[in-house]
Amino acid sequence: MTLDSHGKLALVQVIVYIPIGLFCIYNNIRHGFRRDAGWIYLTIFTIIKIAGSIMTMEIENGKDQNLTTTAAIMNTVALSPLLNASLSFLNVGLNKSRSFTRHIAAALKPLHLLIIVGLFLSVSGGVSRTKTSQNSLDDGARELQAASGVFALAWVLMAFACLIYMANIYHVQRSAKRLILSVTLAMPMLFVRVVYSGLNAINLDTSSSTGHTAKFNPVTGDWGIYLALGLVPEFGVVILYTICGIINSLSKDKDTASEYEGIESP
């Protein structure tokens, strides 16, 4: 198998995300596949990244060039479960009896639906871009741009929540503090990833705007840009969450057993 730069990066992703995916599955089993735990979203993210990377390697090996658009869609769609995982980790384990942060947590719950709206727009837009009619291509570009806007809005709201949570971090259980801190540290990397998705969307050719650069395409564009703005930020976020999860799993504190239940430790 002969791989170019994109193919080699895809191989690296498969190597990295398989063990991370297994760790996420372990955490899902341990915590009863609770949606608010965030690990189920991170598991979905790793599955999407592995599938998209395999498609990229198949494309680079010359087996199926028709997978190019599908692989690009997978890269765009992956942002949705990554944001949802971050949101879940941000809200987990809050002390609901003492702090006004419980109101922030309640207000952020609909944000999951907003991110899912971005997911549907990404899928719909990507499918439209596979068609040949100009109207479909234009509609697809608009939907992908709208999805990028939705993801950007979700990031802004999450960043605001991080500021509030960090200012009231003493109201949070110890293991949940680690998760909230990890999300706060991940926010700059998530910002870079959201910006990269937006740059790809706004540079799509349409009937009213042609000749835009294709270097932001995650499959066929500039591999260096993809590495810096797409791959590295994703790796940073996922590895940060994984390390935090390992630390929480090994913790002997009483709050570890109840971190995903929102129960205050005595």
Buried (B, 14 or more C-beta within 10 A) or exposed (E): EEBEEBBBBBBBBBEBBEEBBEBBBBBBEBBEEBEBBBBBBBBBBBBBBBBBBBBBBBBBEEEEEEBBBBBBBBBBBBBBBBBBBBBBBBBBBBBBEEBEBBEBBEEBEEBBEBBBBBBBBBBBBBBBBBEEEEEBBBBBBBBBBBBBBBBBBBBEBBBEBBEBBBEBBEBBBBBBBBBBBBBBBBBEBBBBBBBBBBBBBBBBBBEEEEEEEEBBBBBBBBBEBBBEBBBBBBBBBBEBBBEBBEBBEEBEEEBBEBBBBBBBBE
